[in-house]
Amino acid sequence: MTRNVGGIDRILRIVIGLALIIAAATGAVGVWGWIGVVPLATGLIGWCPPYAIFGINTCKTRTGE
């Protein structure tokens, strides 16, 4: 798996994922809040399956290598 989620995208996924999980755990939202596990996992791993399918990559490219 080549990383395809970079920088700000990863941070946003982690923050949103944690917020949804916390909201679900405290009862602020319904069970659907546990879907926050998905953006949290993709943010932590740095790889997103739909990005791979559609050829999207938000990682910065390295020049000179």
MOPAC internal coordinates of N, CA, C and O (Angstrom, degrees):
PM7 1SCF
backbone

  N    0.0000 0     0.00 0     0.00 0    0    0    0
  C    1.4448 1     0.00 0     0.00 0    1    0    0
  C    1.5314 1   109.25 1     0.00 0    2    1    0
  O    1.2310 1   121.08 1   -58.98 1    3    2    1
  N    1.2959 1   115.54 1   121.02 1    3    2    1
  C    1.4515 1   121.42 1   175.42 1    5    3    2
  C    1.5181 1   108.54 1   -91.52 1    6    5    3
  O    1.2310 1   120.45 1   -45.34 1    7    6    5
  N    1.3065 1   116.75 1   134.66 1    7    6    5
  C    1.4711 1   119.74 1   179.93 1    9    7    6
  C    1.5194 1   109.96 1   -59.96 1   10    9    7
  O    1.2310 1   121.11 1   -44.68 1   11   10    9
  N    1.3302 1   115.49 1   135.32 1   11   10    9
  C    1.4518 1   119.90 1   177.67 1   13   11   10
  C    1.5318 1   111.81 1  -133.33 1   14   13   11
  O    1.2310 1   120.43 1  -172.04 1   15   14   13
  N    1.3286 1   116.79 1     7.96 1   15   14   13
  C    1.4610 1   122.11 1   177.26 1   17   15   14
  C    1.5262 1   106.78 1  -121.01 1   18   17   15
  O    1.2310 1   120.67 1   -60.23 1   19   18   17
  N    1.3223 1   116.33 1   119.77 1   19   18   17
  C    1.4507 1   118.52 1  -175.67 1   21   19   18
  C    1.5102 1   113.87 1  -123.18 1   22   21   19
  O    1.2310 1   121.51 1   -12.23 1   23   22   21
  N    1.3057 1   114.73 1   167.77 1   23   22   21
  C    1.4506 1   127.28 1   172.60 1   25   23   22
  C    1.5097 1   119.24 1    30.57 1   26   25   23
  O    1.2310 1   121.69 1    69.62 1   27   26   25
  N    1.3268 1   114.37 1  -110.38 1   27   26   25
  C    1.4649 1   121.10 1  -175.59 1   29   27   26
  C    1.5194 1   110.96 1   -62.79 1   30   29   27
  O    1.2310 1   120.51 1   143.34 1   31   30   29
  N    1.3321 1   116.64 1   -36.66 1   31   30   29
  C    1.4686 1   121.36 1   178.49 1   33   31   30
  C    1.5269 1   110.12 1   -57.84 1   34   33   31
  O    1.2310 1   120.09 1   135.31 1   35   34   33
  N    1.3231 1   117.43 1   -44.69 1   35   34   33
  C    1.4654 1   121.49 1   179.81 1   37   35   34
  C    1.5187 1   111.38 1   -64.60 1   38   37   35
  O    1.2310 1   120.67 1   135.00 1   39   38   37
  N    1.3221 1   116.33 1   -45.00 1   39   38   37
  C    1.4705 1   120.68 1  -179.24 1   41   39   38
  C    1.5215 1   110.42 1   -60.78 1   42   41   39
  O    1.2310 1   120.66 1   133.76 1   43   42   41
  N    1.3379 1   116.34 1   -46.24 1   43   42   41
  C    1.4674 1   119.97 1   179.47 1   45   43   42
  C    1.5202 1   111.90 1   -62.12 1   46   45   43
  O    1.2310 1   120.19 1   138.34 1   47   46   45
  N    1.3264 1   117.23 1   -41.66 1   47   46   45
  C    1.4686 1   120.80 1   179.13 1   49   47   46
  C    1.5358 1   110.80 1   -61.86 1   50   49   47
  O    1.2310 1   120.48 1   136.94 1   51   50   49
  N    1.3214 1   116.69 1   -43.06 1   51   50   49
  C    1.4611 1   120.53 1  -178.92 1   53   51   50
  C    1.5238 1   110.57 1   -66.38 1   54   53   51
  O    1.2310 1   120.18 1   134.19 1   55   54   53
  N    1.3313 1   117.26 1   -45.81 1   55   54   53
  C    1.4664 1   121.15 1  -179.05 1   57   55   54
  C    1.5247 1   111.01 1   -63.90 1   58   57   55
  O    1.2310 1   120.19 1   133.13 1   59   58   57
  N    1.3264 1   117.23 1   -46.87 1   59   58   57
  C    1.4622 1   120.89 1  -179.31 1   61   59   58
  C    1.5266 1   110.44 1   -65.62 1   62   61   59
  O    1.2310 1   120.43 1   138.21 1   63   62   61
  N    1.3288 1   116.79 1   -41.79 1   63   62   61
  C    1.4577 1   120.46 1   178.63 1   65   63   62
  C    1.5157 1   112.13 1   -60.87 1   66   65   63
  O    1.2310 1   120.66 1   133.45 1   67   66   65
  N    1.3285 1   116.34 1   -46.55 1   67   66   65
  C    1.4624 1   120.07 1   178.61 1   69   67   66
  C    1.5210 1   111.48 1   -63.59 1   70   69   67
  O    1.2310 1   120.33 1   138.79 1   71   70   69
  N    1.3366 1   116.98 1   -41.21 1   71   70   69
  C    1.4637 1   120.62 1   179.75 1   73   71   70
  C    1.5271 1   110.98 1   -61.56 1   74   73   71
  O    1.2310 1   120.20 1   136.18 1   75   74   73
  N    1.3178 1   117.23 1   -43.82 1   75   74   73
  C    1.4669 1   120.39 1   178.73 1   77   75   74
  C    1.5251 1   111.84 1   -64.89 1   78   77   75
  O    1.2310 1   120.42 1   137.85 1   79   78   77
  N    1.3161 1   116.81 1   -42.15 1   79   78   77
  C    1.4676 1   120.42 1  -179.75 1   81   79   78
  C    1.5286 1   110.35 1   -64.84 1   82   81   79
  O    1.2310 1   120.44 1   135.96 1   83   82   81
  N    1.3267 1   116.76 1   -44.04 1   83   82   81
  C    1.4663 1   120.37 1   178.76 1   85   83   82
  C    1.5240 1   110.52 1   -63.22 1   86   85   83
  O    1.2310 1   120.44 1   137.60 1   87   86   85
  N    1.3319 1   116.77 1   -42.40 1   87   86   85
  C    1.4635 1   120.64 1   178.82 1   89   87   86
  C    1.5251 1   111.12 1   -62.69 1   90   89   87
  O    1.2310 1   120.30 1   140.87 1   91   90   89
  N    1.3225 1   117.03 1   -39.13 1   91   90   89
  C    1.4647 1   120.38 1   178.82 1   93   91   90
  C    1.5245 1   110.73 1   -69.91 1   94   93   91
  O    1.2310 1   120.40 1   140.21 1   95   94   93
  N    1.3210 1   116.84 1   -39.79 1   95   94   93
  C    1.4665 1   121.03 1  -178.20 1   97   95   94
  C    1.5285 1   111.81 1   -67.80 1   98   97   95
  O    1.2310 1   120.41 1   147.82 1   99   98   97
  N    1.3280 1   116.81 1   -32.18 1   99   98   97
  C    1.4610 1   119.94 1  -179.07 1  101   99   98
  C    1.5272 1   112.45 1   -89.94 1  102  101   99
  O    1.2310 1   120.40 1   174.60 1  103  102  101
  N    1.3155 1   116.83 1    -5.40 1  103  102  101
  C    1.4618 1   120.65 1   178.02 1  105  103  102
  C    1.5190 1   113.59 1    85.60 1  106  105  103
  O    1.2310 1   119.92 1  -170.74 1  107  106  105
  N    1.3305 1   117.75 1     9.26 1  107  106  105
  C    1.4621 1   121.01 1   179.72 1  109  107  106
  C    1.5299 1   111.59 1   -69.40 1  110  109  107
  O    1.2310 1   120.65 1   150.00 1  111  110  109
  N    1.3155 1   116.36 1   -30.00 1  111  110  109
  C    1.4638 1   121.84 1   175.52 1  113  111  110
  C    1.5260 1   107.40 1  -127.83 1  114  113  111
  O    1.2310 1   120.55 1    -9.99 1  115  114  113
  N    1.2902 1   116.55 1   170.01 1  115  114  113
  C    1.4627 1   120.54 1  -179.72 1  117  115  114
  C    1.5171 1   112.17 1   -74.97 1  118  117  115
  O    1.2310 1   121.87 1    12.98 1  119  118  117
  N    1.2941 1   114.02 1  -167.02 1  119  118  117
  C    1.4629 1   122.13 1  -178.70 1  121  119  118
  C    1.5335 1   111.23 1   -61.23 1  122  121  119
  O    1.2310 1   120.29 1   152.71 1  123  122  121
  N    1.3364 1   117.05 1   -27.29 1  123  122  121
  C    1.4614 1   119.93 1  -178.66 1  125  123  122
  C    1.5323 1   111.82 1   -59.48 1  126  125  123
  O    1.2310 1   119.57 1   160.35 1  127  126  125
  N    1.3078 1   118.42 1   -19.65 1  127  126  125
  C    1.4534 1   121.35 1   179.62 1  129  127  126
  C    1.5211 1   113.50 1   -63.05 1  130  129  127
  O    1.2310 1   120.70 1   157.90 1  131  130  129
  N    1.3237 1   116.27 1   -22.10 1  131  130  129
  C    1.4708 1   119.46 1   178.63 1  133  131  130
  C    1.5198 1   112.21 1   -69.05 1  134  133  131
  O    1.2310 1   120.37 1   170.89 1  135  134  133
  N    1.3316 1   116.90 1    -9.11 1  135  134  133
  C    1.4689 1   119.86 1   174.68 1  137  135  134
  C    1.5308 1   110.04 1   -63.32 1  138  137  135
  O    1.2310 1   120.41 1   166.70 1  139  138  137
  N    1.3218 1   116.83 1   -13.30 1  139  138  137
  C    1.4582 1   121.95 1   176.71 1  141  139  138
  C    1.5132 1   113.07 1   -60.78 1  142  141  139
  O    1.2310 1   120.23 1   163.84 1  143  142  141
  N    1.3205 1   117.16 1   -16.16 1  143  142  141
  C    1.4663 1   121.10 1   176.73 1  145  143  142
  C    1.5289 1   110.02 1   -62.36 1  146  145  143
  O    1.2310 1   120.18 1   146.01 1  147  146  145
  N    1.3247 1   117.26 1   -33.99 1  147  146  145
  C    1.4713 1   121.11 1  -177.32 1  149  147  146
  C    1.5314 1   111.74 1   -66.48 1  150  149  147
  O    1.2310 1   119.00 1   124.21 1  151  150  149
  N    1.3476 1   119.51 1   -55.79 1  151  150  149
  C    1.4675 1   116.63 1   178.54 1  153  151  150
  C    1.5282 1   112.98 1   -64.59 1  154  153  151
  O    1.2310 1   120.21 1   148.29 1  155  154  153
  N    1.3322 1   117.20 1   -31.71 1  155  154  153
  C    1.4629 1   119.37 1   177.23 1  157  155  154
  C    1.5232 1   110.39 1   -62.61 1  158  157  155
  O    1.2310 1   120.29 1   132.69 1  159  158  157
  N    1.3183 1   117.05 1   -47.31 1  159  158  157
  C    1.4658 1   121.15 1  -179.32 1  161  159  158
  C    1.5280 1   111.74 1   -63.82 1  162  161  159
  O    1.2310 1   120.31 1   134.43 1  163  162  161
  N    1.3321 1   117.01 1   -45.57 1  163  162  161
  C    1.4642 1   118.80 1  -178.93 1  165  163  162
  C    1.5268 1   111.11 1   -67.22 1  166  165  163
  O    1.2310 1   120.35 1   148.34 1  167  166  165
  N    1.3262 1   116.94 1   -31.66 1  167  166  165
  C    1.4605 1   119.90 1   176.58 1  169  167  166
  C    1.5153 1   111.63 1   -69.53 1  170  169  167
  O    1.2310 1   120.34 1   138.66 1  171  170  169
  N    1.3192 1   116.95 1   -41.34 1  171  170  169
  C    1.4646 1   120.37 1  -179.89 1  173  171  170
  C    1.5238 1   112.08 1   -70.67 1  174  173  171
  O    1.2310 1   120.46 1   140.68 1  175  174  173
  N    1.3221 1   116.72 1   -39.32 1  175  174  173
  C    1.4690 1   121.10 1  -178.61 1  177  175  174
  C    1.5245 1   111.27 1   -76.92 1  178  177  175
  O    1.2310 1   120.66 1   143.81 1  179  178  177
  N    1.3436 1   116.33 1   -36.19 1  179  178  177
  C    1.4599 1   120.00 1  -178.09 1  181  179  178
  C    1.5135 1   113.27 1    86.99 1  182  181  179
  O    1.2310 1   120.38 1  -164.79 1  183  182  181
  N    1.3130 1   116.88 1    15.21 1  183  182  181
  C    1.4637 1   121.51 1  -179.19 1  185  183  182
  C    1.5150 1   109.35 1  -137.37 1  186  185  183
  O    1.2310 1   120.42 1   -47.15 1  187  186  185
  N    1.3270 1   116.80 1   132.85 1  187  186  185
  C    1.4566 1   122.58 1  -178.55 1  189  187  186
  C    1.5301 1   108.77 1  -123.84 1  190  189  187
  O    1.2310 1   119.71 1   -60.62 1  191  190  189
  N    1.3407 1   118.15 1   119.38 1  191  190  189
  C    1.4696 1   120.34 1  -179.03 1  193  191  190
  C    1.5344 1   114.66 1   -55.88 1  194  193  191
  O    1.2310 1   118.81 1   133.51 1  195  194  193
  N    1.3505 1   119.87 1   -46.49 1  195  194  193
  C    1.4677 1   117.74 1   178.25 1  197  195  194
  C    1.5326 1   112.99 1   -61.83 1  198  197  195
  O    1.2310 1   120.15 1   144.28 1  199  198  197
  N    1.3295 1   117.32 1   -35.72 1  199  198  197
  C    1.4582 1   119.93 1   176.34 1  201  199  198
  C    1.5322 1   109.49 1   -60.26 1  202  201  199
  O    1.2310 1   120.11 1   137.58 1  203  202  201
  N    1.3295 1   117.39 1   -42.42 1  203  202  201
  C    1.4621 1   121.53 1   179.90 1  205  203  202
  C    1.5274 1   110.72 1   -63.37 1  206  205  203
  O    1.2310 1   120.23 1   138.11 1  207  206  205
  N    1.3205 1   117.16 1   -41.89 1  207  206  205
  C    1.4622 1   121.45 1  -178.88 1  209  207  206
  C    1.5228 1   111.04 1   -63.86 1  210  209  207
  O    1.2310 1   120.59 1   136.81 1  211  210  209
  N    1.3447 1   116.48 1   -43.19 1  211  210  209
  C    1.4598 1   120.59 1  -176.34 1  213  211  210
  C    1.5258 1   114.12 1   -92.92 1  214  213  211
  O    1.2310 1   120.15 1  -176.51 1  215  214  213
  N    1.3276 1   117.32 1     3.49 1  215  214  213
  C    1.4587 1   121.24 1   176.64 1  217  215  214
  C    1.5199 1   114.57 1    72.41 1  218  217  215
  O    1.2310 1   120.30 1  -153.31 1  219  218  217
  N    1.3372 1   117.03 1    26.69 1  219  218  217
  C    1.4588 1   121.58 1   179.53 1  221  219  218
  C    1.5272 1   108.87 1   -90.13 1  222  221  219
  O    1.2310 1   120.62 1   -39.80 1  223  222  221
  N    1.3232 1   116.42 1   140.20 1  223  222  221
  C    1.4534 1   120.99 1   178.16 1  225  223  222
  C    1.5220 1   108.34 1  -144.91 1  226  225  223
  O    1.2310 1   119.74 1   -62.89 1  227  226  225
  N    1.3304 1   118.09 1   117.11 1  227  226  225
  C    1.4655 1   121.28 1   179.76 1  229  227  226
  C    1.5315 1   111.53 1  -100.57 1  230  229  227
  O    1.2310 1   120.03 1  -174.73 1  231  230  229
  N    1.3184 1   117.56 1     5.27 1  231  230  229
  C    1.4643 1   120.85 1   175.57 1  233  231  230
  C    1.5214 1   109.31 1   -75.07 1  234  233  231
  O    1.2310 1   121.28 1   -36.22 1  235  234  233
  N    1.3250 1   115.16 1   143.78 1  235  234  233
  C    1.4600 1   119.08 1   175.58 1  237  235  234
  C    1.5204 1   108.91 1   -69.57 1  238  237  235
  O    1.2310 1   120.83 1   -40.19 1  239  238  237
  N    1.3139 1   116.02 1   139.81 1  239  238  237
  C    1.4536 1   119.65 1   177.20 1  241  239  238
  C    1.5066 1   109.12 1   -84.86 1  242  241  239
  O    1.2310 1   120.81 1   -36.53 1  243  242  241
  N    1.2982 1   116.05 1   143.47 1  243  242  241
  C    1.4606 1   121.39 1   179.86 1  245  243  242
  C    1.5108 1   108.69 1   -95.61 1  246  245  243
  O    1.2310 1   120.84 1   -49.29 1  247  246  245
  N    1.3024 1   116.00 1   130.71 1  247  246  245
  C    1.4606 1   120.46 1   178.13 1  249  247  246
  C    1.5183 1   109.41 1  -102.57 1  250  249  247
  O    1.2310 1   120.96 1   -29.06 1  251  250  249
  N    1.3096 1   115.78 1   150.94 1  251  250  249
  C    1.4468 1   120.48 1   177.73 1  253  251  250
  C    1.5077 1   114.05 1    85.00 1  254  253  251
  O    1.2310 1   119.77 1  -167.87 1  255  254  253
  N    1.3027 1   118.04 1    12.13 1  255  254  253
  C    1.4747 1   119.88 1   179.06 1  257  255  254
  C    1.4969 1   109.74 1  -111.39 1  258  257  255
  O    1.2310 1   120.10 1   180.00 1  259  258  257

